[in-house]
Amino acid sequence: MSGKWKRQVSFTVNGASQSLEADVRDTLLDTLRDRVGLTGPKKGCDEGVCGACSILLDGRAVCSCSMLAVEAHGSNVVTIEGLGKDGEDRLQLSFIAHDAMQCGFCTPGQIIAARSFLDSPGADLTAEGIKNALSGNICRCGCYANIIEAVLAAARSGGGEP
Amino acid sequence: MILSPFEYHAPTTIDEALRLLSDYGDDSRILAGGQSLIPLLKLNLVEVGHIVDIKHIPELSSIGLEADPEGREMLRVGALTRHSDLERSEIVRKAVPLLAETAAGIGHQMVRNRGTIGGSLAHSDPSADLCTASIALDAAINTVSAGGKKRTVKAGEFFEGPLSNCLSADELIESVTFPSTGPGSGHSIKKFTLGTGDFPIVVVCALATVRDGRLAAIAISIGGVGGTPLRLKDAEQALLSAASPETPDIGTITGKAASSLVIEDDPRVSAPYKRKLAATLLRRSVAEAIGKAGGIS
């Protein structure tokens, strides 16, 4: 298909400008993974329930499976690959220090959701607040206790900014 | 992935959006936050030739206070206001705290960062938090249709059935207005979900005003038990005209309201269980709203 079924999408991904022609039906998740080559956002449920596909869209965590790529036109997208490019993101380091993962499939989404939460004004930086903020990110290995510890520690040490 | 092809439109003005809706009618669907529409498209439950993305229309995103013709303070929120904006806005938290609290409890963070109030109302899910709250809050839904024709529909008259409302195919929700709930009022939203972030099975909202230790006004709404969220006028009246106004028997009145609801089995829970949920949530919610309003003495 071509012509009216396709659209030019221009957006910023992890600080770099991207412009590509997308089928208007493509989700942002498929576009990031298959066209931009960023496989950090994962395809779990593909229906906005598991949170594995979370990315930051203009600074706020959203499910990239639940939006079209064309909807991201003109936006600033950050995936897990865009956080702490030199491996020094405090939140990522905190996840490692607290062993907050087992298989790691959900980890990019957990960290993106945690970053969005820590960056939001008036965030409730308690274990309860973190549980609520990460309730849309499912971990089938059940590492929740360590994940909450990791985010709490990052929050205490200054919000996760490198 | 989405199988059925559609043409994508991203109008930047309301006029342009209305022209598209009027040209394509039933073969078009408005895309706001997409938290319901995108999953429906992926499941092929919605198949339309034209998607009209209204997110590039700046007039639809605003939060502000105004006065109605009688001089009462009203909160106006644009249709594109996201749940997370309602949750965080100081104006909303102060003017209509039930709205802020309702928004804060919707789905999970990623849904709240994307979903919009106009989208939620237009989707008209009978158990949606915002649809239920809008009825208790006497919200007014302000729409515009082809030719710039505007109208205002009370939330109580807006919903017509599961996922259906009185909007025509060429009509767009522009904004929603809520009367400010001033001092002396208390609110409550209680719901039962199978897991955090799931759609409510039953959701109840209550808004009470207490003056001089007496219940002066109360609004109660319930979602998830019928084709649309409902306002429980009989229970409201019974509470206001209770034989002993100092101690209206909240449990008896809300219990009676729950037993008079028409409830059908749900794939998740049986009708009798749902009725018990309704009775419990109604009792707790009404008691909490009255308590927060200062209590009856």
Interface residues (C-beta under 8 A of the other chain):
Chain A: M1 K4 W5 R7 V24 R25 D26 T27 D30 D46 E47 G48 G51 S54 L57 R60 A61 V62 C63 S66 M67 L68 V70 E71 H73 A113 S116 F117 S120 P121 G122 N132 A133 L134 S135 G136 N137
Chain B: M1 I2 L3 S4 P5 F6 E7 Y8 A10 L31 G34 Q35 I38 P39 L41 K42 I51 D53 K55 S84 R88 G107 H108 Q109 M110 V111 N113 R114 T196 G197
